[in-house]
Amino acid sequence: MPGVTASEIRAALLARHEVALIDLRDEAAFATGHPLFAAQLPPERIAIEAPARLPRRDVPITLYDDGDGRVVEAAATLAGLGYTDVRSLLGGLQGWRDAGYELFEDVNSYSKAFGELVEARRHTPLLPAEELRALIDERADIAVLDARRFDEYRTMSIPGGISVPGAELVLRAAEVAPDPDTLIVVNCAGRTRSIVGAQSLINAGVPNRVVALCNGTIGWALAGDTLATGQLVEAPDVAGEAVVVARRRARAVADRAGVERLDSDGLAQLVADPLRTLYRFDVRTPGEYAGGHIPGFRSAPGGQLVQETDQFAPVRGGRIVLADDLGVRADMTASWLAQLGWEVFVLDGGFDGPLEALDPHALPPRPAAGRYRRPYEGTDNPREAMQAYLEWEYGLVAQLARDGTHHFNVI
């Protein structure tokens, strides 16, 4: 098969060409180091995941491993699925190393690096765990909003916290904290979703003082506090004037970020373009998606889409269209994707036509074998692992600068 050099991949990223750089190693190996915009996809999952994650069959795909002989098998599988432009990275991962280019550890690395850049550029206010504990003990007027998926929140969370996944924050914050004097504290397990969630509310101009819990549940645990398990409190639904206000706030943020809008005719034109990869995501809650969604749209709750962009959309340089019947989640998610360097559109309308009830795009879960154990999941992580993870995140802004391919633009 044709080969491509590391410098050619870098040049394509800098030119904003479509790049699908696929790491064929297991997730645990991938987490030890990979190019910034590489996406992890082992050979045994290609037939399952490639049609959704690599929707254009003639997109340029570059495969690599670390000398463990996976490229030929993966290329054959892709060819059998109809992919016509499959290449190998010359020298594999070692070729990237030899070129002197950066390797990023962990998973969802470029979203996490972006979160650190947001905090550095916008000086997102952080609240140490010790100060949050003191506020809780004195029964201060605070609302702790957990920006992770509901299952993560249920597994372990800040005592008294409320589940408000990231894209829902601007929509639901006023229902959770209607008094503008209430301090809103946004948390996740580590840093990224805390920072992006808090900055979402700040960007949208909510009247409350908003802070991110410094280092999330990791910071809470390192401060010697106990995490709650099994909490089930979710933010209430919103309707009427609350939706109108949230939509106005979110739309202003999206406009400031340069998000484009389109109607059903504009969407049809993008779908018909054979030269560009197009991702279509429904950024509402999984329950809303299951209740009926626009055909062709995958479920990608907005907060997770920003956190796990490499998983949902591994073709860097492709286009993304977001759908949301209320508009707020799509506008806020799109504002972040635009800052991440994506060409992103919000679909106006689309929910008044025929809707699908099933999810033909759902991917079955991956087996546990080869999975990377995150230092921020569960309640039994060694302190050393959690602290090392935080130190890694603190260094991401400098690493982004050395890498130089990101095109991030924090508003």
Helices and strands as residue ranges (DSSP letters): E 3-4, H 6-14, E 20-23, H 27-30, E 39-40, G 43-45, H 46-53, E 61-64, H 71-80, E 86-89, H 92-98, H 109-122, E 126-127, H 129-137, E 142-146, H 150-155, E 162-163, G 166-168, H 169-176, E 183-187, H 192-203, E 210-213, H 216-222, H 241-257, E 260-262, H 264-272, E 278-282, H 286-290, E 298-299, H 302-307, H 309-312, E 319-323, H 328-339, E 343-347, H 383-394, H 396-403
